[in-house]
Amino acid sequence: MKAMALPHYGGADDLELREQPEPSAGPGEFLIRVKAAGVNPADWKLGAGYLDGLMEAHFPLVPGWEVAGVIEARGLDATEFEVGDEVIGYIIKDWAQRGGYAELVSAPARALARKPASWEWRHAAGLPLPGLTAYQAIKRIDVGAGDTVLVHAAAGGVGSLGVQIAVARGARVIGTAGERNHDFLRELGATPVTYGEDLAERVRRLVPEGIDAALDFYGGDAVAVSQQVLKDPARVASVVDFTAPEQGGHLVWARANAEELTELTGLAESGKLSVTVNRSFPLEQAAEAWRAIQEEGRTRGRIVLDVDPDRGSPTAAQHE
């Protein structure tokens, strides 16, 4: 099978298209024919060795932690899906080696859910990792009906899903973004506010009594700024700031969870959740996708790889 792989720790220039042995589906696992794969900042950080203290890597390393595809085969006692079922998954394992930048990948049942039937492959591939990241951060600080929540980097891949999930749970959302993305945030149901210097003061003008919760999907001083306007300093969760617990908040690292992923697909099917794809690249241009995600910084929505998009692709279009 074809896959994009790193022969050693490195960057975009080191990614190469190569023939790899086909993975097998172990007990409780499924073999997936990949249609599209999400591209995340964590992919190039893993490839560069920045996660070396957190996760063991084996080479050649095929990056990619989220996919949309079709069940190709079932392992022993893997009963949750049938061959031919369309699924999405956050396919992270305890070590990194055989990821989603490939024609085939194996994944355990706990990582998978049925793909939203009306979604195109590339949009479906953009849901699992940012969706679970946002969902689990929201659950950690118990965002719900009646809360006013501040979302940092609200127009990004994780932030835009966090906005929609919080809105679906009945919260009022204030989202930080550049002015060019303010209309986009309004479409998602959030009140936009420009990030940067004096952010806390701008939030106070919108919510004089203070906010109930905050979600940091950006880093920097987001947790510290949130603490200036929070009623309860414990109700802030960050997915990027490892010092968040030292500041009285929470650090969230997304975990594979089939039940939660199924809840997200339910929101998608009901029209309460959508994925915006900023750009897509064919598999062999994964290096260009890495460069794009590094250069564009605060990108609206997702960057994905089209691995095998034509065979079995649904006709319903999603907003890009």
Secondary structure, DSSP 8 states (H G I E B T S, - for coil): -EEEEBSSS--GGG-EEEE-------TTEEEEEEEEEEE-HHHHHHHHTTTTTTSEEEEEEE--SEEEEEEEEE-TT--SS-TT-EEEEE---SEEEE-SSBSEEEEEGGGEEE--TTS-HHHHHTSHHHHHHHHHHHHHTT--TT-EEEEETTTBHHHHHHHHHHHHTT-EEEEE--GGGHHHHHHHT-EEE--STTHHHHHHHH-TT-BSEEEESS-TTHHHHHHHHBSSTT-EEESS-TTGGGGTSEE------HHHHHHHHHHHHTTS----EEEEEEGGGHHHHHHHHHHS-S-SBEEEEESS-STT--S-----
